[in-house]
Amino acid sequence: MSTIDILGLDKTFSTEPPVVALKGVDLRVRSGEFVALLGPSGCGKSTLLNMIAGFEQPTQGELLVSGQPVRQPGPERGVVFQEAALFPWLSVWDNVVFGPKVQGVAKSVYEPRAKEMLSIMGLSAFEKTLPVQLSGGMRQRVGIARVLTMGSQILLMDEPFGALDAQTRLSMQELLLTVWQQLKPTVVFVTHDIDEALFLADTVYVMSSRPGRIQARLEVAFERPRSLELTTSAAFNQMKLEVLKQMRH
């Protein structure tokens, strides 16, 4: 069970003067849930994601994954950044298997999983290709396949489609939903795009400007599987208006 429990979490950076990034954050992510963190730039979304990943420690409060405090990064929590951060000198295959290979996982274990993830991400024909030969969207597919090959039960995504053009971004959103419905990882997805949050997530947490607090929690009740046609519906636009109100407030 890959639950995430955040209780009374504060984060202050020891700069001069100190920067209070997060204050009194309470949040719970159920196992297999798709959660979006939505808010303006600088509200602490990425800081909160980095603490779940184990890159930063809270100043105060509790952050538990599967009931255990997060002290450091771990393979059960895979991170996908806005840039895929692939090794440019390694092929798609070698990038995808790099993590389990370094961790000493048996080849017989990681190879079938890597092939399955590349197939799911539509990359089977590109195993020998170098990252420089791929489009931005395809490089992000490789980054997601790499995290999933590590067997990560929690997928932490920091605006992973923010640098893509509009058409590629939409196709990547659809692909991500397909992957999530097949594998059901627990997902925490950072975005400042309301349409993206409502299209992808089960639950949307709206954050205030700095210091970041949870301003609202919204259940997204649209049926799954979802298609892009949903984003043109009256119900979708009504919920979008509700989110806009919360963000303006």
Stockholm file with secondary structure:
# STOCKHOLM 1.0

chainA/1-249         MSTIDILGLDKTFSTEPPVVALKGVDLRVRSGEFVALLGPSGCGKSTLLNMIAGFEQPTQGELLVSGQPVRQPGPERGVVFQEAALFPWLSVWDNVVFGPKVQGVAKSVYEPRAKEMLSIMGLSAFEKTLPVQLSGGMRQRVGIARVLTMGSQILLMDEPFGALDAQTRLSMQELLLTVWQQLKPTVVFVTHDIDEALFLADTVYVMSSRPGRIQARLEVAFERPRSLELTTSAAFNQMKLEVLKQMRH
#=GR chainA/1-249 SS CCCEEEEEEEEEECCSSCEEEEEEEEEEECTTCEEEEECCTTSSHHHHHHHHHTSSCCSEEEEEETTEECCSCCTTEEEECSSCCCCTTSCHHHHHHHHHHHTTCCHHHHHHHHHHHHHHTTCGGGTTCCGGGSCHHHHHHHHHHHHHHTTCSEEEEESTTTTSCHHHHHHHHHHHHHHHHHHCCEEEEEESCHHHHHHHCSEEEEECSSSBCEEEEEECCCCSSCCGGGGGSHHHHHHHHHHHHHHHC
#=GC SS_cons         CCCEEEEEEEEEECCSSCEEEEEEEEEEECTTCEEEEECCTTSSHHHHHHHHHTSSCCSEEEEEETTEECCSCCTTEEEECSSCCCCTTSCHHHHHHHHHHHTTCCHHHHHHHHHHHHHHTTCGGGTTCCGGGSCHHHHHHHHHHHHHHTTCSEEEEESTTTTSCHHHHHHHHHHHHHHHHHHCCEEEEEESCHHHHHHHCSEEEEECSSSBCEEEEEECCCCSSCCGGGGGSHHHHHHHHHHHHHHHC
//
